[in-house]
Amino acid sequence: MTKPGQLNFQASSYSNTGGGCVESAPHCDGVIVRDSKDPQGPQLEFTHTQWAQFLYEVRSGLECANGAVTTNTGELERNFNGRTVLTCWHLHAVSTPIVLHFTGREQEAFLLGITDREFDYPETAAALLGFSRLSLDCSSVREKGATGQPGSPVER
């Protein structure tokens, strides 16, 4: 897997080629997101677990609670390379003042890419497997109880 200094950014296959899209790049510790309208601009950082949760939240239309970003949908005019663009989907970093601004078309292309699993990276899948194992372990304890016998109470 690449290190953060050797990133290979990709956009959704549904993005236009005019240079406006959400781009992501996996690396050993997580995923970096940037705006292709401003490739040298700010970037958002996700752990693999946060990225998996973010993809689920966006795909499901849920409020973001992944620990990396929050979103809002107010319309804002932004200037990119001397061009004014109306944006309506904003990713706010939780731990820094970084905000990335995207148009409705860029958001839609990203969502379609998420739906087609274009942003499901192997490390993200591994993070999800960790959650699945944890869930199975917990349900197993609930079903068998504290003594390992079915129906015995679980002590807390």
Sequence and secondary structure as in RCSB ss.txt:
>XXXX:A:sequence
MTKPGQLNFQASSYSNTGGGCVESAPHCDGVIVRDSKDPQGPQLEFTHTQWAQFLYEVRSGLECANGAVTTNTGE
LERNFNGRTVLTCWHLHAVSTPIVLHFTGREQEAFLLGITDREFDYPETAAALLGFSRLSLDCSSVREKGATGQP
GSPVER
>XXXX:A:secstr
   GGG   EE TTS TTS  EEEEEETTEEEEEETTSTTS  EEEEHHHHHHHHHHHHHT    SSSEEEE   
EEEEETTEEEEE EEEEESSSS EEEE HHHHHHHHHHHHTTTT  HHHHHHHHHHHHHHHHHHHHHHH TTSST
T     
